[in-house]
């Protein structure tokens, strides 16, 4: 028996993307080709996923209008809107 993959429709930086259900936001961002999620305030250093377990807070993104959400600890859901700030002055 073949198991079908369930896909969720999400939005990343204004672009519609289909991702597997149960995937983390960080994994969805990487799959969409986004490897830098934000830059630091002081030195404008790029940040992405580092620890993968919610300890370091390097993977912060805005999810459904709520800033500073950990991409590595949040699972995607249908209709989710994700915004990275890598191309902005955050």
Number of C-alpha atoms within 10 A of each C-alpha: 3 4 5 6 9 10 15 18 16 21 18 18 13 10 10 13 15 14 23 15 15 13 16 19 26 25 20 22 22 14 12 14 9 15 17 19 23 23 22 13 9 6 7 12 11 13 17 23 21 13 12 18 12 17 12 12 19 23 27 24 25 18 21 13 12 11 13 14 19 24 29 25 15 15 16 24 18 13 12 17 20 24 20 23 15 20 10 8 10 11
